[in-house]
Amino acid sequence: MKLLYVIFVLHHLKMSKTAYNRIKYVLAEKDKTSIYLASELKVAAETVSSWCTNSSQPSIKRLFEIAKVLDVEVRSLLISTKD
């Protein structure tokens, strides 16, 4: 049972490392900080940090708000599914 738990945890860690958004990179391109974005969106800095590390993902509505604040196309905030 312990081995099964270890396999589950390792699988979960591997899955959580998948990047879905490029918010951290767009912030850097725009020379903005996560604190700035948090302030503009009126959310906790920890929330933006979790988006930047891809630990959690913003809603679609929030992605559009982020795009507006950063003056970018919303699709530039997402990792492309095509190479």
Contacts in CASP RR format, 6 or more apart in sequence:
PFRMAT RR
TARGET T0000
AUTHOR 0000-0000-0000
METHOD contacts of the structure
MODEL  1
MKLLYVIFVLHHLKMSKTAYNRIKYVLAEKDKTSIYLASELKVAAETVSS
WCTNSSQPSIKRLFEIAKVLDVEVRSLLISTKD
16 54 0 8 1.000
16 55 0 8 1.000
17 54 0 8 1.000
18 54 0 8 1.000
19 54 0 8 1.000
19 79 0 8 1.000
20 54 0 8 1.000
20 57 0 8 1.000
20 78 0 8 1.000
20 79 0 8 1.000
21 51 0 8 1.000
21 54 0 8 1.000
21 57 0 8 1.000
21 58 0 8 1.000
21 63 0 8 1.000
21 77 0 8 1.000
21 78 0 8 1.000
21 79 0 8 1.000
22 76 0 8 1.000
22 77 0 8 1.000
22 78 0 8 1.000
22 79 0 8 1.000
23 37 0 8 1.000
23 48 0 8 1.000
23 51 0 8 1.000
23 52 0 8 1.000
23 58 0 8 1.000
23 66 0 8 1.000
23 77 0 8 1.000
24 34 0 8 1.000
24 52 0 8 1.000
24 53 0 8 1.000
26 70 0 8 1.000
26 72 0 8 1.000
26 76 0 8 1.000
26 77 0 8 1.000
27 33 0 8 1.000
27 34 0 8 1.000
27 36 0 8 1.000
27 37 0 8 1.000
27 52 0 8 1.000
27 70 0 8 1.000
30 70 0 8 1.000
30 71 0 8 1.000
30 72 0 8 1.000
32 70 0 8 1.000
34 45 0 8 1.000
34 48 0 8 1.000
34 49 0 8 1.000
34 52 0 8 1.000
35 45 0 8 1.000
35 48 0 8 1.000
37 48 0 8 1.000
37 66 0 8 1.000
37 69 0 8 1.000
37 70 0 8 1.000
38 44 0 8 1.000
38 45 0 8 1.000
38 47 0 8 1.000
38 48 0 8 1.000
40 69 0 8 1.000
41 48 0 8 1.000
41 62 0 8 1.000
41 65 0 8 1.000
41 66 0 8 1.000
41 69 0 8 1.000
47 56 0 8 1.000
50 56 0 8 1.000
51 57 0 8 1.000
51 58 0 8 1.000
58 66 0 8 1.000
63 74 0 8 1.000
63 77 0 8 1.000
63 78 0 8 1.000
64 74 0 8 1.000
66 74 0 8 1.000
66 77 0 8 1.000
67 73 0 8 1.000
67 74 0 8 1.000
67 76 0 8 1.000
67 77 0 8 1.000
70 77 0 8 1.000
END
